[in-house]
Amino acid sequence: MPRFSANLGFLWSGLPLIAQMEAAARAGFRAVEMHWPYDTDPGEAKAAAARLGLALLGVNTVRGDVSKGENGLGALAGREAEFQAAIDQSIAWQVAAGGTAIHAMAGMVPRARIVEATATLRDNLAIAADKAAAHGLTLLLEPLNPRAAPGYFYSTLRDAADMIVRVGRPNVKIMFDVFHVGVSEGDVLTRLDAFWPMIGHVQIAAVPSRAEPDEGEIDYRAVFAALDARGYAGWVGAEYRPRGDTDAGLGWTGKLGVSL
């Protein structure tokens, strides 16, 4: 049976981070992952995790200027120093908090600049991966579906896998978000099998609504069975937007025959 992590970017999102961690522990989660926790002291997060019996997993690099629609910096030519500063920020926070991974956000790229962007991201990730490896951290690359993030550098697993080959670092892995895969490509179980050697983390949400995983097109019982058959020992991130109250929505676990 998979082990589930609460993604605090979406779950209990109205609370401060430490209160979110407390809510996750009360609900039964034993791990948490975050989007951008940088306004919280990492030492406080580490202490809270120890007190609550929680594992701290991944964070995201900052997006850049959100007011201008930026959604990551890794593939943006001319912004290399900003991306490396974002990586340094994430590494410092994770080392102090005791986290394990960093989602290196690539950013929005016009198709006319994709060749330049590919070279930029490759070079940026090679430097970032070496920095992360020095602290035992994994870098995660996540294709985002074009409906949720139009213009994002990659929307398919193949593009992310190709970038991993270009970078050539063992600590760079795919974030297999079933929601994004389902919207972008479908055929989730076949793709899970095809890209298995490169997968570093799994996330879930309903397709197409991104709500609790007990609705929509994906039968998550089959996804969980596939992970069990593969002997997946990692966490499955519950990265969904609750339909209403987060605690009330946790009934999806019983419907799918799993527990936190």
C-alpha positions as CSV (number, residue, x, y, z in Angstrom):
1,M,0.0,0.0,0.0
2,P,1.4,3.4,-0.9
3,R,2.5,5.9,1.8
4,F,0.9,9.3,1.3
5,S,2.4,12.8,1.8
6,A,0.3,15.9,2.3
7,N,1.1,18.6,-0.1
8,L,0.8,21.8,1.9
9,G,0.7,24.0,-1.1
10,F,-3.0,23.0,-1.4
11,L,-4.0,21.2,1.8
12,W,-5.0,23.4,4.8
13,S,-3.8,26.3,2.6
14,G,-5.3,29.0,4.8
15,L,-3.0,28.2,7.7
16,P,0.6,29.1,8.5
17,L,3.1,26.3,7.6
18,I,3.6,24.9,11.1
19,A,-0.1,24.8,11.7
20,Q,-0.5,23.0,8.3
21,M,2.1,20.5,9.5
22,E,0.1,20.0,12.7
23,A,-3.1,19.5,10.8
24,A,-1.5,17.0,8.5
25,A,-0.2,15.0,11.4
26,R,-3.6,15.0,13.1
27,A,-5.2,13.7,9.9
28,G,-2.7,10.8,9.9
29,F,-0.1,11.8,7.3
30,R,3.4,10.9,8.1
31,A,5.1,13.1,5.5
32,V,4.6,16.6,4.0
33,E,5.8,18.4,0.9
34,M,5.6,22.1,0.2
35,H,5.6,24.6,-2.6
36,W,7.4,27.7,-1.4
37,P,8.0,27.6,2.4
38,Y,10.7,30.2,2.5
39,D,8.9,32.7,4.8
40,T,9.1,30.0,7.5
41,D,12.3,29.4,9.5
42,P,13.6,26.0,8.4
43,G,14.8,25.2,11.9
44,E,11.2,25.7,13.1
45,A,10.0,23.4,10.4
46,K,12.6,20.8,11.3
47,A,11.6,20.9,15.0
48,A,7.9,20.7,14.2
49,A,8.5,17.7,11.9
50,A,10.5,15.9,14.7
51,R,7.8,16.7,17.2
52,L,5.0,15.5,14.9
53,G,6.7,12.5,13.5
54,L,6.7,13.8,9.9
55,A,9.2,13.3,7.1
56,L,9.9,16.5,5.2
57,L,10.1,15.9,1.4
58,G,10.2,18.3,-1.5
59,V,10.0,22.1,-2.1
60,N,9.8,24.1,-5.3
61,T,12.3,26.7,-6.5
62,V,10.7,30.2,-6.6
63,R,8.8,31.1,-9.8
64,G,10.3,34.5,-10.5
65,D,8.0,37.5,-11.1
66,V,4.6,36.0,-10.7
67,S,2.9,39.3,-11.6
68,K,4.4,38.9,-15.1
69,G,3.3,35.3,-15.4
70,E,6.6,33.7,-14.6
71,N,6.5,30.1,-13.4
72,G,10.2,29.2,-12.9
73,L,13.5,30.4,-14.1
74,G,15.6,27.3,-15.2
75,A,15.0,27.6,-18.9
76,L,15.1,31.4,-19.2
77,A,18.2,32.6,-21.1
78,G,19.8,35.6,-19.4
79,R,18.3,34.6,-16.0
80,E,20.9,32.0,-15.1
81,A,22.2,33.9,-12.0
82,E,18.6,34.2,-10.7
83,F,18.0,30.5,-11.2
84,Q,21.1,29.5,-9.3
85,A,20.2,31.9,-6.5
86,A,16.8,30.1,-6.4
87,I,18.5,26.7,-6.2
88,D,20.8,28.0,-3.5
89,Q,17.8,29.2,-1.5
90,S,16.1,25.9,-1.9
91,I,19.2,23.9,-0.9
92,A,19.8,26.1,2.2
93,W,16.2,25.7,3.3
94,Q,16.2,22.0,2.8
95,V,19.5,21.3,4.5
96,A,18.4,23.3,7.5
97,A,14.9,21.7,7.6
98,G,16.0,18.2,6.8
99,G,14.2,17.9,3.5
100,T,15.0,15.5,0.6
101,A,14.2,17.0,-2.8
102,I,13.8,20.2,-4.9
103,H,11.5,20.7,-7.8
104,A,13.6,22.8,-10.2
105,M,11.0,24.9,-12.0
106,A,11.8,25.4,-15.7
107,G,9.5,28.3,-16.6
108,M,7.4,29.6,-19.5
109,V,9.2,29.6,-22.9
110,P,8.0,30.7,-26.3
111,R,8.2,27.9,-28.8
112,A,10.4,30.1,-31.0
113,R,13.1,30.0,-28.3
114,I,12.9,26.4,-27.4
115,V,16.4,25.4,-28.7
116,E,18.0,28.2,-26.7
117,A,15.9,27.3,-23.6
118,T,16.8,23.7,-23.9
119,A,20.5,24.5,-23.7
120,T,20.0,27.0,-20.9
121,L,18.1,24.5,-18.8
122,R,20.6,21.7,-19.4
123,D,23.5,23.9,-18.2
124,N,21.5,25.3,-15.3
125,L,20.5,21.8,-14.1
126,A,23.9,20.4,-14.4
127,I,25.3,23.0,-12.0
128,A,22.2,22.8,-9.7
129,A,22.4,19.0,-9.6
130,D,26.0,19.0,-8.5
131,K,25.2,21.5,-5.8
132,A,22.2,19.4,-4.6
133,A,24.2,16.1,-4.7
134,A,26.7,17.6,-2.2
135,H,23.9,17.6,0.3
136,G,22.2,14.3,-0.7
137,L,19.3,16.1,-2.4
138,T,17.4,15.0,-5.4
139,L,16.3,17.4,-8.2
140,L,12.8,16.8,-9.6
141,L,11.6,17.8,-13.1
142,E,7.9,18.0,-13.5
143,P,6.1,18.3,-16.9
144,L,3.1,20.6,-16.4
145,N,0.0,20.1,-18.6
146,P,-0.7,22.9,-21.1
147,R,-4.2,23.5,-19.8
148,A,-2.9,24.3,-16.3
149,A,0.3,25.9,-17.4
150,P,0.2,27.0,-21.0
151,G,3.6,27.7,-22.4
152,Y,5.5,25.8,-19.7
153,F,8.9,24.5,-21.0
154,Y,7.8,20.8,-21.0
155,S,4.4,19.2,-20.8
156,T,5.4,15.6,-21.6
157,L,7.3,12.9,-19.8
158,R,9.4,12.3,-22.8
159,D,10.7,15.9,-22.8
160,A,11.5,15.7,-19.1
161,A,13.3,12.3,-19.7
162,D,15.3,13.7,-22.6
163,M,16.4,16.6,-20.4
164,I,17.5,14.1,-17.7
165,V,19.7,12.3,-20.3
166,R,21.2,15.7,-21.4
167,V,22.0,16.7,-17.9
168,G,23.6,13.3,-17.1
169,R,23.4,13.5,-13.3
170,P,22.0,10.5,-11.2
171,N,20.2,12.8,-8.7
172,V,17.9,14.3,-11.4
173,K,14.6,12.5,-11.6
174,I,11.0,12.9,-12.9
175,M,8.2,14.1,-10.7
176,F,5.4,11.8,-12.0
177,D,2.2,13.8,-11.3
178,V,-0.7,11.7,-12.4
179,F,-2.9,14.8,-12.8
180,H,-0.5,16.4,-15.3
181,V,0.2,13.2,-17.1
182,G,-3.5,12.3,-17.3
183,V,-4.4,15.7,-18.8
184,S,-1.3,16.0,-21.1
185,E,-0.9,12.5,-22.4
186,G,-3.3,9.9,-20.8
187,D,-2.4,6.2,-20.8
188,V,-1.1,6.7,-17.3
189,L,-0.2,3.1,-16.4
190,T,1.8,2.5,-19.6
191,R,3.7,5.7,-19.1
192,L,4.4,4.8,-15.4
193,D,5.9,1.6,-16.6
194,A,7.9,3.2,-19.5
195,F,9.5,5.9,-17.4
196,W,9.8,4.0,-14.2
197,P,13.6,4.0,-14.0
198,M,13.6,7.8,-14.0
199,I,10.8,8.5,-11.6
200,G,11.8,10.1,-8.3
201,H,8.4,11.0,-6.8
202,V,4.7,10.5,-7.5
203,Q,1.8,12.9,-7.0
204,I,-1.9,12.4,-7.4
205,A,-5.1,14.4,-8.0
206,A,-8.4,13.8,-9.9
207,V,-8.4,14.2,-13.7
208,P,-9.6,16.6,-14.9
209,S,-10.7,18.5,-11.9
210,R,-7.6,18.3,-9.7
211,A,-9.8,17.7,-6.7
212,E,-9.6,14.7,-4.4
213,P,-8.6,11.5,-6.3
214,D,-11.9,9.7,-5.7
215,E,-13.5,11.3,-8.8
216,G,-12.8,11.7,-12.5
217,E,-11.1,9.7,-15.2
218,I,-8.4,7.9,-13.3
219,D,-9.0,4.8,-11.2
220,Y,-6.4,5.3,-8.5
221,R,-6.9,1.8,-7.2
222,A,-5.2,0.7,-10.4
223,V,-2.4,3.3,-10.0
224,F,-1.8,2.2,-6.4
225,A,-1.7,-1.5,-7.4
226,A,0.8,-0.7,-10.2
227,L,3.0,1.1,-7.7
228,D,2.8,-1.8,-5.3
229,A,3.6,-4.3,-8.1
230,R,6.7,-2.3,-8.8
231,G,7.7,-2.2,-5.2
232,Y,7.6,1.6,-5.0
233,A,9.1,2.6,-1.7
234,G,8.7,6.3,-2.0
235,W,5.8,8.6,-1.0
236,V,2.8,9.5,-3.0
237,G,2.1,13.2,-2.7
238,A,-1.6,14.2,-2.2
239,E,-1.3,17.4,-4.3
240,Y,-5.0,18.1,-5.0
241,R,-7.3,21.1,-4.5
242,P,-9.9,20.1,-1.9
243,R,-13.5,20.4,-3.0
244,G,-14.2,22.0,0.3
245,D,-12.9,21.5,3.8
246,T,-9.6,19.6,3.7
247,D,-10.3,17.2,6.6
248,A,-13.8,16.4,5.3
249,G,-12.4,15.6,1.9
250,L,-10.0,12.9,3.3
251,G,-12.7,10.4,2.9
252,W,-11.2,9.6,-0.4
253,T,-8.8,7.2,1.3
254,G,-11.6,4.9,2.4
255,K,-13.3,5.1,-1.0
256,L,-10.1,3.9,-2.6
257,G,-9.3,1.3,0.0
258,V,-6.1,2.9,1.4
259,S,-5.1,4.6,4.6
260,L,-2.8,7.5,5.4
